[in-house]
Amino acid sequence: MESYAGQDTDTSNDDDDDDAESLGEMQNVNDSTAALDEEEGEDSSQSQGDPFSLHFERNLSETAAEQIKDTKSWISNFNEWPTLGRIKVEVPNVEVKIPKLLLLAEENQSSSMPNIAVIPQPPEKKNFNLDKFYIRKALQKNILSANISGSCECPTSLTDLQKELLSVLSSYCDMYYPQATHENWEEVRTVYALHAINHILKTRKKIVNHSAKITKAKSEKRYEDSDNYRDQGYSRPRVLIVLPFKHSAYRLVETITSLLLEGKAVTIQNQNRFREDFGPGDEEGKDSVSKLNRPEDFQETFKGDISEDFKIGLKLTKSSLKLYADFYNSDIIIASPLGLRYVMGNSSNTGADSDFLTSIEILIMDQADVFMMQNWEHVLVLMETVNKPPRDIHKLDVDLTRVRLWSLDGHSPLYRQTVLFSSTHIDHNRALISKCTNLTGRLQVLNPVDNGSVQEVVVQAELVLHRIAGMRDPDSRFRFFTQEIFPQLRSSMRSHTMVYIPDYCDYVRLVRYLKEDGGTSIATINEYMVGQNSKVAKARSLFFDGKRQFLLYTERFHFYRRYRIKGIRHIIFYDLPSYPHFFSEICNLMVEANQNPRTRQKHLGTSTVTVLFQRTDLTKLIGILGSKRASEVINSTKIVHLCVIGK
């Protein structure tokens, strides 16, 4: 197989012992695996209640599978957790829960039910015990050193947030957590890394045990039913972690290394190459990002290597962790949406090779809000591709007698756990997680917003909210702007006006319209000018000096640069910002210190902030106004709301 991540020419550490211990070749291991079982030590009686076994080692009937796929029939309610807060619980409404076929060799589990619609409960904080979540002993010992943001009040060093996240992840239900900000990235990353490694080690142990039993039966010339030992998928990779930047991947691999290999005499293959490719280099030491005088979230997001094109496979063996493993020989794949897209191609591209994604059992998307600032289409193509049946099974090095029956039946999406971490509520993320059909169900953290970002505005201004007809209708928004808002601006001769535009298609449409209008002068700044500093500087200068009435400014440019645009007196939010704090940031650019002293006397009136929104913008409106005020505005019979903001 071709290595998409790239193979090192230096393979001196990739010896025969490591190859013999790979998960893909466990069928050929000998009785030495018994010693490994004793070393890793958990017997079948201890794992009977493990959600791993209850989730992956039972086969659904076709009736139950069809009921799970019918998401309209799912049952939902709300729970309250001490730390996570308000949680929306959604579970499939399945009447038939009897397993079609037992997939384990242990006969004493023949009456067990599959883990359908079983939602976890908040863990005990005082008597918290990792054994209750079936965490491998070796990992438990390393949490103390790996958990940088840990709590000294708990023997496990896990914070209250980490305990609750681990409780959810260990149940194998889907999760949407939109409060993973830069302040708790380390906490979140450590927990999902722990869960991912724990899953791989359990899978490895199960395959080792089954291979040992098969080998023993063959040596004794005793018949064994192969259906009792189905423990694999079509391909080896079981965990896919999608991240936006190389530096995010670098931090994750460092966390995985600490959790997996701390205090052990093991080999990390290609580690130097990884640090050269993904590491921060001299940039982090110089802390150059902080010199830009940007907000803290910007500094944390764009620290280190921010390349958006990367992919790397991790292969775990007993004595080594191999980086840059071929995807088909990897246990964990870490990649960006763009990096995967180069491999997958279009979803309809029959020549693309994406069979390494057929058997993904855990899909984690961290910093998922950033994907909206990159290219959301890459994420959609990924979701269409993952867990699809292999295009050409004959090319895969797989023993079909070891492939799980639910995988052969095409039910892999029903068993996959999908986890989304985001720093803010994004409708696209909620829509994505809502389309997932995990048989266990899903949890969405949906805490109300008491005070929106409008409370952080320090410039006194008149806020005008216009509700537009339509539902996610760009044409209605464009007509309202050109027929209602723009004529008012022209008649009042209002200059020094910024038009904030989140969507690039809307930006192109407005630029074309305003350029065709002979009496309007505009300056433009968009995301494709990120590397064109001279053009950006010219546009800013023309706007600041009043030589251009309007500045059309895109959200993606603001995300990647966060420039302090000067000379703004009036702001029009053509659509609400994706990030609530962008609203206050943009409004606060109107402070007097940012104004041109040569034009100050011409603008003695009140600054204004105009917002266009539709009913479907409720999520964004909540982030800006708060839950209570946003609900009042959305449900009001008025289509225009006026108020004064600023301290």
BAVO-406134 format. One record per residue (C-alpha): chain; x, y, z; residue in three letters. Coordinates in steps of 0.25 Angstrom, whole numbers. Layout:
REM BAVO-406134
> chain	px	py	pz	resn
> A	X	Y	Z	ALA
...
//
This chain:
REM BAVO-406134
> chain	px	py	pz	resn
> A	0	0	0	MET
> A	4	14	-3	GLU
> A	7	22	10	SER
> A	-1	35	9	TYR
> A	6	41	21	ALA
> A	20	37	16	GLY
> A	29	27	20	GLN
> A	43	30	27	ASP
> A	55	23	20	THR
> A	61	20	33	ASP
> A	54	8	38	THR
> A	64	2	47	SER
> A	55	2	59	ASN
> A	44	-5	51	ASP
> A	48	-19	54	ASP
> A	41	-32	52	ASP
> A	36	-32	67	ASP
> A	28	-20	64	ASP
> A	22	-25	51	ASP
> A	18	-38	58	ALA
> A	11	-30	69	GLU
> A	3	-22	59	SER
> A	-12	-22	60	LEU
> A	-14	-26	46	GLY
> A	-5	-38	47	GLU
> A	-10	-43	61	MET
> A	-15	-56	54	GLN
> A	-1	-61	53	ASN
> A	4	-59	67	VAL
> A	7	-71	76	ASN
> A	6	-75	90	ASP
> A	14	-63	94	SER
> A	2	-55	94	THR
> A	-3	-62	107	ALA
> A	9	-55	114	ALA
> A	4	-42	109	LEU
> A	-10	-45	114	ASP
> A	-5	-47	128	GLU
> A	3	-35	127	GLU
> A	-9	-26	123	GLU
> A	-18	-34	132	GLY
> A	-33	-33	131	GLU
> A	-41	-46	130	ASP
> A	-54	-47	123	SER
> A	-62	-46	136	SER
> A	-57	-32	139	GLN
> A	-60	-27	125	SER
> A	-75	-32	124	GLN
> A	-80	-18	128	GLY
> A	-70	-11	120	ASP
> A	-78	-2	110	PRO
> A	-67	-6	100	PHE
> A	-72	-20	100	SER
> A	-87	-17	101	LEU
> A	-85	-7	89	HIS
> A	-77	-14	79	PHE
> A	-78	-28	82	GLU
> A	-93	-30	79	ARG
> A	-99	-30	66	ASN
> A	-112	-23	63	LEU
> A	-124	-29	56	SER
> A	-129	-23	43	GLU
> A	-142	-18	50	THR
> A	-134	-11	61	ALA
> A	-124	-5	51	ALA
> A	-136	1	43	GLU
> A	-142	7	56	GLN
> A	-129	13	60	ILE
> A	-127	20	46	LYS
> A	-141	26	47	ASP
> A	-136	39	55	THR
> A	-150	45	54	LYS
> A	-155	35	64	SER
> A	-143	37	74	TRP
> A	-147	41	88	ILE
> A	-141	54	95	SER
> A	-141	60	108	ASN
> A	-132	70	116	PHE
> A	-123	66	128	ASN
> A	-115	75	137	GLU
> A	-100	71	140	TRP
> A	-92	78	151	PRO
> A	-81	83	142	THR
> A	-85	81	128	LEU
> A	-99	88	131	GLY
> A	-111	86	122	ARG
> A	-111	74	114	ILE
> A	-120	70	103	LYS
> A	-121	55	103	VAL
> A	-126	48	90	GLU
> A	-127	33	89	VAL
> A	-133	23	78	PRO
> A	-147	18	80	ASN
> A	-144	3	78	VAL
> A	-154	-8	82	GLU
> A	-146	-20	78	VAL
> A	-133	-21	86	LYS
> A	-130	-36	85	ILE
> A	-116	-38	79	PRO
> A	-117	-45	65	LYS
> A	-104	-53	68	LEU
> A	-94	-53	80	LEU
> A	-80	-48	75	LEU
> A	-72	-53	87	LEU
> A	-67	-67	90	ALA
> A	-71	-65	105	GLU
> A	-84	-73	106	GLU
> A	-88	-67	119	ASN
> A	-91	-54	112	GLN
> A	-101	-60	102	SER
> A	-113	-54	109	SER
> A	-107	-40	109	SER
> A	-114	-28	102	MET
> A	-107	-19	93	PRO
> A	-104	-5	98	ASN
> A	-115	2	92	ILE
> A	-120	16	97	ALA
> A	-112	15	110	VAL
> A	-108	29	114	ILE
> A	-98	31	125	PRO
> A	-100	38	138	GLN
> A	-92	48	145	PRO
> A	-80	42	152	PRO
> A	-77	42	166	GLU
> A	-67	53	169	LYS
> A	-62	50	183	LYS
> A	-61	35	180	ASN
> A	-57	36	166	PHE
> A	-50	23	161	ASN
> A	-44	21	147	LEU
> A	-47	6	149	ASP
> A	-62	9	147	LYS
> A	-59	14	133	PHE
> A	-50	2	130	TYR
> A	-38	10	127	ILE
> A	-25	1	125	ARG
> A	-16	1	137	LYS
> A	-4	5	129	ALA
> A	-12	18	125	LEU
> A	-16	21	139	GLN
> A	-2	22	144	LYS
> A	2	32	133	ASN
> A	-10	41	135	ILE
> A	-3	49	146	LEU
> A	9	53	137	SER
> A	1	55	124	ALA
> A	-11	63	130	ASN
> A	-4	77	130	ILE
> A	-17	84	134	SER
> A	-20	74	144	GLY
> A	-26	76	158	SER
> A	-17	74	170	CYS
> A	-30	71	179	GLU
> A	-33	58	172	CYS
> A	-23	45	172	PRO
> A	-26	43	158	THR
> A	-22	58	155	SER
> A	-35	59	147	LEU
> A	-43	72	148	THR
> A	-58	72	149	ASP
> A	-60	75	135	LEU
> A	-51	63	131	GLN
> A	-58	54	140	LYS
> A	-71	57	133	GLU
> A	-66	57	119	LEU
> A	-59	43	122	LEU
> A	-72	38	127	SER
> A	-79	42	114	VAL
> A	-68	37	105	LEU
> A	-66	24	112	SER
> A	-81	20	109	SER
> A	-78	21	94	TYR
> A	-90	31	92	CYS
> A	-89	43	82	ASP
> A	-85	56	88	MET
> A	-86	71	84	TYR
> A	-78	80	94	TYR
> A	-78	95	89	PRO
> A	-71	100	101	GLN
> A	-57	95	98	ALA
> A	-50	108	98	THR
> A	-35	112	98	HIS
> A	-36	112	113	GLU
> A	-39	97	114	ASN
> A	-33	91	102	TRP
> A	-23	84	110	GLU
> A	-33	77	119	GLU
> A	-42	73	107	VAL
> A	-30	68	99	ARG
> A	-25	59	110	THR
> A	-38	53	112	VAL
> A	-41	49	98	TYR
> A	-27	45	96	ALA
> A	-29	35	108	LEU
> A	-42	30	102	HIS
> A	-36	28	88	ALA
> A	-23	20	93	ILE
> A	-32	12	103	ASN
> A	-40	8	92	HIS
> A	-28	3	83	ILE
> A	-22	-4	95	LEU
> A	-35	-12	98	LYS
> A	-37	-15	83	THR
> A	-22	-20	83	ARG
> A	-24	-29	95	LYS
> A	-37	-35	90	LYS
> A	-30	-39	76	ILE
> A	-18	-44	84	VAL
> A	-27	-53	93	ASN
> A	-35	-58	81	HIS
> A	-23	-61	73	SER
> A	-17	-69	84	ALA
> A	-30	-77	85	LYS
> A	-30	-80	70	ILE
> A	-15	-84	70	THR
> A	-18	-93	82	LYS
> A	-30	-100	76	ALA
> A	-22	-102	63	LYS
> A	-10	-108	70	SER
> A	-20	-117	77	GLU
> A	-27	-120	64	LYS
> A	-40	-116	71	ARG
> A	-52	-109	64	TYR
> A	-55	-94	67	GLU
> A	-66	-86	62	ASP
> A	-60	-75	55	SER
> A	-72	-66	58	ASP
> A	-68	-66	72	ASN
> A	-56	-58	69	TYR
> A	-60	-47	60	ARG
> A	-53	-35	66	ASP
> A	-48	-27	54	GLN
> A	-53	-18	42	GLY
> A	-49	-17	28	TYR
> A	-37	-8	31	SER
> A	-28	-6	43	ARG
> A	-30	9	46	PRO
> A	-41	10	57	ARG
> A	-39	24	62	VAL
> A	-40	37	53	LEU
> A	-37	50	60	ILE
> A	-39	63	51	VAL
> A	-32	76	55	LEU
> A	-31	89	48	PRO
> A	-16	92	49	PHE
> A	-2	85	50	LYS
> A	1	90	64	HIS
> A	-12	84	69	SER
> A	-7	71	64	ALA
> A	6	73	70	TYR
> A	0	76	84	ARG
> A	-9	63	82	LEU
> A	3	54	79	VAL
> A	11	59	91	GLU
> A	-1	56	100	THR
> A	-3	42	94	ILE
> A	12	40	96	THR
> A	11	44	110	SER
> A	-1	35	113	LEU
> A	4	23	106	LEU
> A	19	22	108	LEU
> A	22	30	121	GLU
> A	32	22	129	GLY
> A	34	11	119	LYS
> A	46	6	111	ALA
> A	39	8	98	VAL
> A	43	13	84	THR
> A	36	25	77	ILE
> A	39	23	63	GLN
> A	41	36	54	ASN
> A	40	45	66	GLN
> A	51	55	61	ASN
> A	44	55	47	ARG
> A	31	58	54	PHE
> A	36	69	62	ARG
> A	42	76	50	GLU
> A	29	75	42	ASP
> A	19	78	53	PHE
> A	27	84	64	GLY
> A	27	99	67	PRO
> A	41	101	65	GLY
> A	47	115	69	ASP
> A	33	121	68	GLU
> A	28	117	81	GLU
> A	41	120	88	GLY
> A	41	134	83	LYS
> A	26	135	85	ASP
> A	24	144	73	SER
> A	9	143	72	VAL
> A	7	150	86	SER
> A	15	162	80	LYS
> A	4	165	70	LEU
> A	-4	170	82	ASN
> A	-16	161	78	ARG
> A	-27	155	88	PRO
> A	-23	143	96	GLU
> A	-32	133	88	ASP
> A	-25	138	75	PHE
> A	-11	135	81	GLN
> A	-15	121	86	GLU
> A	-21	118	72	THR
> A	-10	122	63	PHE
> A	2	118	72	LYS
> A	12	109	65	GLY
> A	10	103	51	ASP
> A	-3	107	46	ILE
> A	-3	99	33	SER
> A	-16	93	29	GLU
> A	-11	82	21	ASP
> A	-6	70	29	PHE
> A	-9	55	32	LYS
> A	-1	45	40	ILE
> A	-3	31	44	GLY
> A	0	25	58	LEU
> A	3	10	59	LYS
> A	3	4	73	LEU
> A	11	-8	77	THR
> A	15	-14	90	LYS
> A	29	-8	90	SER
> A	27	4	81	SER
> A	19	16	75	LEU
> A	21	18	61	LYS
> A	19	31	55	LEU
> A	16	33	40	TYR
> A	11	19	38	ALA
> A	4	15	26	ASP
> A	-11	18	27	PHE
> A	-15	4	25	TYR
> A	-5	-1	36	ASN
> A	-9	10	46	SER
> A	-18	10	58	ASP
> A	-20	25	60	ILE
> A	-21	35	48	ILE
> A	-19	49	51	ILE
> A	-22	59	40	ALA
> A	-28	72	35	SER
> A	-41	72	26	PRO
> A	-32	78	15	LEU
> A	-21	67	17	GLY
> A	-32	56	16	LEU
> A	-39	62	4	ARG
> A	-26	61	-4	TYR
> A	-26	46	-1	VAL
> A	-41	44	-2	MET
> A	-44	53	-14	GLY
> A	-59	56	-17	ASN
> A	-69	47	-11	SER
> A	-73	42	-25	SER
> A	-58	40	-30	ASN
> A	-57	25	-32	THR
> A	-42	26	-33	GLY
> A	-40	32	-19	ALA
> A	-35	22	-9	ASP
> A	-42	24	4	SER
> A	-44	9	9	ASP
> A	-35	12	21	PHE
> A	-48	20	27	LEU
> A	-57	8	25	THR
> A	-55	3	40	SER
> A	-54	16	48	ILE
> A	-61	13	61	GLU
> A	-58	26	68	ILE
> A	-58	40	60	LEU
> A	-53	52	68	ILE
> A	-54	66	63	MET
> A	-47	76	72	ASP
> A	-47	91	69	GLN
> A	-59	88	60	ALA
> A	-63	103	59	ASP
> A	-50	106	52	VAL
> A	-54	96	40	PHE
> A	-65	107	37	MET
> A	-54	117	35	MET
> A	-46	107	26	GLN
> A	-55	100	16	ASN
> A	-67	93	22	TRP
> A	-69	84	9	GLU
> A	-57	76	13	HIS
> A	-64	72	25	VAL
> A	-77	68	18	LEU
> A	-69	60	8	VAL
> A	-62	53	20	LEU
> A	-75	50	27	MET
> A	-80	44	14	GLU
> A	-68	35	12	THR
> A	-65	30	26	VAL
> A	-71	16	29	ASN
> A	-74	13	14	LYS
> A	-73	-1	10	PRO
> A	-59	-3	3	PRO
> A	-58	-1	-12	ARG
> A	-50	-13	-15	ASP
> A	-49	-23	-3	ILE
> A	-39	-31	-11	HIS
> A	-29	-21	-9	LYS
> A	-30	-21	6	LEU
> A	-21	-30	14	ASP
> A	-33	-35	23	VAL
> A	-38	-48	28	ASP
> A	-53	-48	26	LEU
> A	-55	-59	37	THR
> A	-50	-48	47	ARG
> A	-59	-37	42	VAL
> A	-70	-33	51	ARG
> A	-84	-37	45	LEU
> A	-90	-23	47	TRP
> A	-79	-18	39	SER
> A	-82	-28	28	LEU
> A	-96	-24	29	ASP
> A	-93	-9	26	GLY
> A	-97	-5	40	HIS
> A	-83	2	44	SER
> A	-89	16	44	PRO
> A	-99	11	55	LEU
> A	-87	7	64	TYR
> A	-78	19	61	ARG
> A	-76	29	72	GLN
> A	-75	43	67	THR
> A	-70	54	77	VAL
> A	-70	69	73	LEU
> A	-63	79	81	PHE
> A	-65	94	78	SER
> A	-62	107	85	SER
> A	-76	113	81	THR
> A	-90	108	77	HIS
> A	-89	106	62	ILE
> A	-102	101	54	ASP
> A	-94	93	44	HIS
> A	-88	85	55	ASN
> A	-101	82	62	ARG
> A	-107	78	48	ALA
> A	-95	69	46	LEU
> A	-96	62	60	ILE
> A	-111	61	58	SER
> A	-110	53	46	LYS
> A	-101	42	53	CYS
> A	-109	30	57	THR
> A	-101	24	68	ASN
> A	-109	12	74	LEU
> A	-105	17	88	THR
> A	-111	31	86	GLY
> A	-105	45	87	ARG
> A	-103	56	97	LEU
> A	-102	71	93	GLN
> A	-98	82	103	VAL
> A	-107	93	102	LEU
> A	-105	103	113	ASN
> A	-113	116	113	PRO
> A	-106	129	111	VAL
> A	-109	139	122	ASP
> A	-101	151	116	ASN
> A	-98	152	102	GLY
> A	-85	158	96	SER
> A	-93	171	94	VAL
> A	-90	174	109	GLN
> A	-75	175	105	GLU
> A	-77	187	96	VAL
> A	-71	199	102	VAL
> A	-74	209	91	VAL
> A	-88	216	92	GLN
> A	-96	213	80	ALA
> A	-110	212	75	GLU
> A	-113	197	72	LEU
> A	-124	194	61	VAL
> A	-128	180	59	LEU
> A	-136	177	46	HIS
> A	-143	164	45	ARG
> A	-143	159	30	ILE
> A	-153	150	24	ALA
> A	-149	136	20	GLY
> A	-141	125	26	MET
> A	-127	124	22	ARG
> A	-130	132	10	ASP
> A	-119	140	4	PRO
> A	-127	146	-7	ASP
> A	-137	152	4	SER
> A	-125	158	11	ARG
> A	-119	164	-2	PHE
> A	-132	170	-6	ARG
> A	-134	176	8	PHE
> A	-120	182	8	PHE
> A	-121	188	-6	THR
> A	-135	193	-5	GLN
> A	-136	197	10	GLU
> A	-123	199	17	ILE
> A	-114	204	5	PHE
> A	-123	216	1	PRO
> A	-124	221	15	GLN
> A	-109	221	16	LEU
> A	-108	229	3	ARG
> A	-119	239	6	SER
> A	-112	242	20	SER
> A	-98	243	13	MET
> A	-93	233	24	ARG
> A	-78	230	22	SER
> A	-68	222	30	HIS
> A	-77	210	30	THR
> A	-72	196	31	MET
> A	-81	185	25	VAL
> A	-77	172	32	TYR
> A	-80	160	23	ILE
> A	-78	146	29	PRO
> A	-81	138	15	ASP
> A	-72	140	4	TYR
> A	-83	138	-7	CYS
> A	-90	150	-1	ASP
> A	-78	158	-1	TYR
> A	-76	156	-16	VAL
> A	-90	159	-19	ARG
> A	-90	172	-11	LEU
> A	-77	176	-17	VAL
> A	-82	174	-31	ARG
> A	-95	182	-28	TYR
> A	-88	194	-21	LEU
> A	-77	195	-32	LYS
> A	-88	196	-42	GLU
> A	-94	207	-34	ASP
> A	-87	220	-39	GLY
> A	-89	228	-27	GLY
> A	-83	219	-17	THR
> A	-69	218	-13	SER
> A	-64	205	-6	ILE
> A	-52	199	-1	ALA
> A	-51	183	1	THR
> A	-44	174	10	ILE
> A	-46	159	9	ASN
> A	-40	146	13	GLU
> A	-32	144	-1	TYR
> A	-24	157	3	MET
> A	-18	150	16	VAL
> A	-5	150	9	GLY
> A	-6	163	2	GLN
> A	-2	173	12	ASN
> A	0	184	2	SER
> A	-14	183	-3	LYS
> A	-20	182	11	VAL
> A	-12	194	16	ALA
> A	-17	202	4	LYS
> A	-31	199	6	ALA
> A	-30	202	21	ARG
> A	-23	216	18	SER
> A	-34	220	8	LEU
> A	-45	216	18	PHE
> A	-38	223	29	PHE
> A	-36	236	21	ASP
> A	-50	236	17	GLY
> A	-47	234	2	LYS
> A	-56	222	2	ARG
> A	-70	223	9	GLN
> A	-71	208	11	PHE
> A	-62	196	15	LEU
> A	-67	183	12	LEU
> A	-60	173	21	TYR
> A	-61	158	22	THR
> A	-62	150	35	GLU
> A	-51	140	30	ARG
> A	-41	151	29	PHE
> A	-44	156	43	HIS
> A	-43	142	48	PHE
> A	-29	140	42	TYR
> A	-23	154	44	ARG
> A	-32	161	55	ARG
> A	-27	175	50	TYR
> A	-30	188	57	ARG
> A	-38	195	46	ILE
> A	-38	210	49	LYS
> A	-48	221	45	GLY
> A	-61	213	47	ILE
> A	-73	221	51	ARG
> A	-84	212	47	HIS
> A	-85	197	45	ILE
> A	-95	188	37	ILE
> A	-95	173	41	PHE
> A	-100	168	28	TYR
> A	-101	155	35	ASP
> A	-98	151	50	LEU
> A	-84	147	53	PRO
> A	-81	132	55	SER
> A	-73	136	68	TYR
> A	-81	144	78	PRO
> A	-69	151	83	HIS
> A	-66	156	69	PHE
> A	-78	165	70	PHE
> A	-73	173	82	SER
> A	-59	173	76	GLU
> A	-64	180	63	ILE
> A	-73	189	71	CYS
> A	-61	193	80	ASN
> A	-53	198	68	LEU
> A	-61	210	68	MET
> A	-54	216	80	VAL
> A	-50	230	79	GLU
> A	-35	226	79	ALA
> A	-37	219	66	ASN
> A	-43	231	59	GLN
> A	-36	240	49	ASN
> A	-34	254	56	PRO
> A	-35	261	42	ARG
> A	-49	256	40	THR
> A	-54	256	54	ARG
> A	-62	269	53	GLN
> A	-70	263	42	LYS
> A	-76	252	50	HIS
> A	-81	258	63	LEU
> A	-94	249	63	GLY
> A	-96	236	70	THR
> A	-90	223	64	SER
> A	-99	213	59	THR
> A	-99	198	59	VAL
> A	-109	191	49	THR
> A	-112	176	49	VAL
> A	-119	168	39	LEU
> A	-124	155	44	PHE
> A	-134	144	40	GLN
> A	-142	134	50	ARG
> A	-132	123	46	THR
> A	-121	132	52	ASP
> A	-126	129	67	LEU
> A	-113	122	71	THR
> A	-104	134	67	LYS
> A	-114	144	73	LEU
> A	-113	136	86	ILE
> A	-98	138	87	GLY
> A	-99	153	85	ILE
> A	-112	157	92	LEU
> A	-113	145	102	GLY
> A	-124	134	102	SER
> A	-135	142	108	LYS
> A	-134	155	100	ARG
> A	-131	147	87	ALA
> A	-144	139	89	SER
> A	-152	152	92	GLU
> A	-146	158	79	VAL
> A	-149	145	70	ILE
> A	-163	143	75	ASN
> A	-167	158	75	SER
> A	-177	163	65	THR
> A	-168	175	63	LYS
> A	-158	174	51	ILE
> A	-149	186	56	VAL
> A	-143	187	70	HIS
> A	-136	199	75	LEU
> A	-127	201	87	CYS
> A	-114	208	92	VAL
> A	-102	199	95	ILE
> A	-89	202	101	GLY
> A	-84	206	115	LYS
//
